[in-house]
Amino acid sequence: MIEWRDEGVLLAVRKHGEAAVIVEVFTEYHGKHAGVVRGGAGRKQAPMLQPGGQFEVVWKARLEEHMGAFTVEPLRSRAAQVMADPLALAGLTSVVGLLSFALPEREVHGALYSASINLLDLICLTEAWPLAYLHWEMQLLEDLGFGLDLSCCAVSGATEDLAYVSPKSGRAVAAHHAGRWKTQLLPLVPCMIGQSVADNGEIAEGLRTTGYFLEKWLAPSLGDRALPSARKRLVERLFRAARLDQRPSGEANHE
């Protein structure tokens, strides 16, 4: 019998027979791991098995290659904390959706795990989390081998006036070197390289750029599956929030 204990965030739950569920957990030392929770569909356990929640888990299996079974102990619920905030809920579901979508099974990603936990906690605590989310998507790409190089211009090596990202190379391009290719390049918003305090509109534009690489680089490596719909909802809500931010306060409050 093989057994290990770890801590992790719940990514997904699906029914398995009458009373059990199969859960997918992103753990600190064992990566993304699936297992059966017996009784997980019952009245006692089902309410606590919410994606985004933090758990102490014990996994047991007869052989390493088996799915195995989890026993879970809740440490922190997050879904209830964001349920009344549609934007925060969209952020949480996008994080767990992308982790479930992108992570290889049982491959350890310690730095990404820490960043993901910090982001999920931030979503529950403050409205200032969307910028951290954008940088988290950039780290996700980096960790999975599709990192962007935004340190200097791909044409000249300059570190100033960076305004675009090449969709072919993922490298930054300075505004004065974009030339006739400008319309074919992706926007490099200042907050992606730490040059401004960003509003929702700028962050949403940044997510359009990271989304390109998630869809065109990462997804094909995973069998060309569609990105989680939760991510699309998040970007839409950020653009909607940006439009409301730009309205006179009385008009925004009325809506």
C-alpha positions in Angstrom: 0.0 0.0 0.0 1.3 3.4 -1.0 0.3 6.4 1.1 1.2 10.1 1.3 -0.1 13.2 3.0 -0.1 16.8 1.5 -2.0 20.0 1.4 -3.7 21.3 -1.7 -6.5 23.3 -3.4 -9.5 21.5 -4.8 -9.8 22.0 -8.6 -12.7 19.8 -9.7 -15.3 17.3 -8.5 -17.3 14.8 -10.4 -19.7 12.0 -9.4 -18.5 8.5 -9.2 -21.2 5.9 -8.6 -24.0 6.5 -6.1 -22.1 8.0 -3.1 -18.5 8.7 -4.1 -16.9 11.5 -6.1 -13.6 11.8 -8.0 -11.7 14.9 -6.9 -8.8 16.6 -8.6 -6.4 18.4 -6.2 -3.4 20.6 -6.9 -1.0 19.7 -4.1 2.3 21.3 -3.0 4.5 18.3 -3.2 2.6 15.8 -5.5 1.3 18.2 -8.2 -2.2 17.7 -9.7 -3.6 14.5 -8.4 -6.9 12.7 -8.7 -8.5 10.3 -6.3 -11.8 8.9 -5.1 -13.5 10.3 -2.0 -15.9 7.7 -0.7 -19.0 9.3 0.6 -18.1 12.5 -1.1 -21.6 12.8 -2.7 -23.3 12.5 0.6 -24.9 15.2 2.7 -22.0 15.5 5.1 -19.1 15.9 2.7 -20.6 17.3 -0.5 -21.1 20.9 0.8 -17.4 21.2 1.8 -16.0 19.8 -1.5 -16.1 23.1 -3.4 -13.5 24.0 -6.0 -11.0 26.6 -4.6 -11.2 25.2 -1.1 -8.0 24.3 0.8 -7.6 20.8 2.1 -5.3 18.5 3.9 -5.4 15.2 2.0 -4.2 11.7 2.5 -3.9 9.6 -0.7 -3.7 5.8 -0.6 -3.4 3.2 -3.4 -2.2 -0.3 -3.8 0.0 0.7 -6.7 1.5 4.1 -7.7 -0.3 4.0 -11.1 -3.7 3.4 -9.6 -6.1 6.4 -9.1 -6.3 5.7 -5.4 -8.5 7.2 -2.8 -8.4 10.5 -0.8 -9.5 11.3 2.7 -9.9 15.0 3.0 -9.9 17.5 5.9 -11.1 21.0 5.1 -8.7 23.8 6.0 -10.2 26.8 4.3 -13.4 27.4 2.3 -13.1 30.1 -0.4 -16.2 29.7 -2.6 -18.5 31.0 0.2 -16.3 34.1 0.6 -16.6 35.2 -3.1 -20.2 34.0 -3.8 -21.7 37.5 -3.5 -19.0 39.1 -5.7 -19.4 38.0 -9.4 -16.0 39.3 -10.4 -14.2 37.6 -7.6 -16.2 34.4 -8.2 -15.1 34.6 -11.9 -11.5 35.0 -10.8 -11.6 32.0 -8.5 -13.2 29.7 -11.0 -10.8 30.8 -13.7 -7.8 30.0 -11.5 -9.0 26.5 -10.7 -10.3 25.9 -14.2 -7.0 26.8 -15.8 -5.0 24.7 -13.3 -7.2 21.7 -14.0 -6.9 22.3 -17.7 -3.2 23.0 -18.0 -1.3 21.0 -15.3 0.2 17.6 -16.2 -0.9 14.8 -13.8 1.4 14.3 -10.8 4.0 16.8 -11.9 5.3 19.0 -9.1 5.1 22.8 -9.6 6.1 24.2 -6.3 6.5 27.9 -7.3 3.2 27.9 -9.2 1.4 26.2 -6.3 2.6 29.0 -3.9 1.6 31.7 -6.4 -1.8 30.1 -6.9 -2.6 29.9 -3.2 -1.5 33.5 -2.7 -3.7 34.6 -5.5 -6.8 32.7 -4.3 -6.3 34.2 -0.8 -6.0 37.6 -2.4 -9.2 37.2 -4.3 -11.0 36.5 -1.0 -9.4 39.5 0.8 -9.2 42.5 -1.5 -10.6 44.0 -4.7 -7.0 44.7 -5.9 -6.4 41.1 -7.1 -6.9 41.3 -10.9 -3.4 42.6 -11.5 -2.0 39.7 -9.5 -4.2 37.4 -11.6 -2.6 38.7 -14.9 0.9 38.1 -13.6 -0.2 34.6 -12.4 -1.3 33.7 -16.0 2.2 34.8 -17.1 3.7 32.6 -14.5 1.5 29.7 -15.6 2.8 30.0 -19.1 6.4 30.3 -17.8 6.1 27.2 -15.6 4.7 25.1 -18.4 7.4 26.0 -20.9 5.6 28.8 -22.8 7.1 31.9 -21.1 7.0 35.3 -22.6 10.3 37.3 -22.9 9.3 40.9 -22.1 12.7 42.1 -20.9 13.8 43.9 -24.0 12.9 44.6 -27.7 13.3 41.5 -29.9 14.5 43.8 -32.8 16.9 46.2 -31.0 17.5 44.9 -27.5 16.2 48.2 -26.1 14.4 48.1 -22.7 12.4 51.3 -23.2 9.2 52.1 -25.1 8.1 48.4 -25.1 4.6 48.4 -26.5 3.9 45.1 -28.3 4.4 41.3 -28.1 5.2 39.2 -31.1 2.6 36.4 -31.5 5.3 34.3 -33.1 8.1 34.5 -30.6 6.4 35.8 -27.4 9.0 38.6 -27.2 8.5 42.3 -26.6 8.8 44.8 -29.5 9.4 48.5 -29.0 6.9 50.9 -30.4 9.3 52.5 -32.9 10.3 49.1 -34.3 6.8 47.8 -34.9 6.5 49.5 -38.3 4.1 48.0 -40.7 3.7 44.9 -38.5 2.0 46.9 -35.8 -1.5 45.5 -36.6 -0.2 42.0 -36.4 1.4 42.4 -32.9 -0.3 42.0 -29.5 -0.5 44.8 -27.0 2.1 44.9 -24.2 0.3 46.9 -21.6 2.6 48.6 -19.0 1.3 46.6 -16.1 2.6 43.4 -17.6 6.2 44.7 -17.0 5.5 46.5 -13.8 5.4 50.0 -15.2 2.0 51.2 -13.9 -0.8 50.7 -11.4 -3.4 49.2 -13.7 -7.1 49.7 -14.0 -9.5 46.9 -15.0 -9.4 47.9 -18.7 -5.7 47.7 -18.9 -5.6 44.3 -17.1 -8.3 43.0 -19.4 -6.2 44.0 -22.4 -3.2 42.2 -20.9 -5.4 39.1 -20.5 -6.2 39.3 -24.2 -2.4 39.0 -24.8 -1.8 36.1 -22.3 -5.0 34.5 -23.6 -3.5 34.4 -27.1 -0.6 32.3 -25.9 -2.8 30.1 -23.7 -5.0 29.4 -26.8 -2.3 29.2 -29.5 0.7 27.8 -27.7 -0.5 26.0 -24.6 -3.8 24.5 -25.7 -2.4 22.8 -28.8 0.2 21.0 -26.6 -2.7 19.5 -24.6 -4.6 18.2 -27.6 -6.1 21.5 -28.8 -8.8 21.5 -26.1 -10.8 24.8 -25.6 -9.7 27.0 -22.7 -12.1 26.8 -19.7 -15.2 29.0 -20.2 -14.6 30.5 -16.8 -11.6 32.4 -18.1 -13.7 34.0 -20.9 -16.3 35.0 -18.3 -13.6 36.7 -16.2 -12.2 38.7 -19.1 -15.8 39.8 -20.0 -16.5 40.9 -16.5 -13.3 42.9 -16.3 -14.1 44.8 -19.5 -17.6 45.4 -18.1 -16.1 46.6 -14.8 -13.8 48.9 -16.8 -16.8 50.4 -18.7 -18.6 51.1 -15.4 -15.4 52.6 -13.9 -15.4 55.2 -16.7 -19.0 56.3 -16.2 -20.0 59.2 -14.0 -20.5 57.9 -10.4 -24.3 58.6 -10.5 -24.8 56.7 -13.7 -22.7 53.7 -12.6 -24.5 53.5 -9.3 -27.8 53.6 -11.1 -26.8 50.6 -13.2 
